[in-house]
Amino acid sequence: MKLPVTRDLHDYWDRLKGERAAPDRADIDPVAIRQILADTFIIEVDASRRFPLRLCGARINALWLAEQKGRQFLNWWSSQHWRDIAAALRQVVDKETPLLAHAAGAAGGESAEFELLLLPLRHFGARRSRVLGSLAPIRPPVWLGMRPIGYLDVVASRTLSEKAMEASDDDWPLGSARRMAAADGASRSFS
């Protein structure tokens, strides 16, 4: 995890869950994470697995120059990555395992790189119901809030096992799909 947003959200989630596999949505206090709310979102796991966004932060909305609440999470991604993203979400939800990804996108020909974190949440105790996440640019693009981003592409991803969490940031450079995939046997790299 390179970005403070990602680390802060993961640390908060980890404290809330305690010994459980995932915390409950009701446990989340927006005031406790107010400094990162603009980069966070919550996905509903619906029966048709379309993954509508229940909440979405202001900086994420600024990427598309539109409110994302109510839209489908999969629509952020290029069609060639839908299956990979849906599979990654299913893994987060079904195995209650966090996932870290590196993504890329562009607006008006100018590209940007992003760090994505997906964390399982329960809703009223029910498993497979919500995902808490963050999406933040590695370097804020100059066009943020002026031009809408196109679709995002997944560059690399890995699940966050306890073993992987003990490694230093230097062991997990973003953009190195091969090294990220080697971090965890359950990891999956996307091209």
Salt bridges, closest charged atoms under 4 A:
ASP11 OD1 - HIS10 ND1 3.94
ASP14 OD1 - LYS17 NZ 3.79
ASP27 OD2 - ARG20 NH2 2.87
ASP39 OD2 - ARG59 NH2 2.83
GLU44 OE1 - ARG54 NH1 3.44
ASP84 OD1 - ARG188 NH2 3.10
ASP94 OD1 - ARG49 NH2 3.58
ASP94 OD1 - ARG128 NE 3.09
GLU96 OE2 - ARG122 NE 2.91
GLU96 OE1 - ARG127 NE 3.32
GLU110 OE2 - ARG147 NH2 2.80
GLU113 OE1 - HIS102 NE2 3.61
ASP153 OD1 - HIS81 NE2 3.49
ASP169 OD2 - ARG7 NH1 3.69
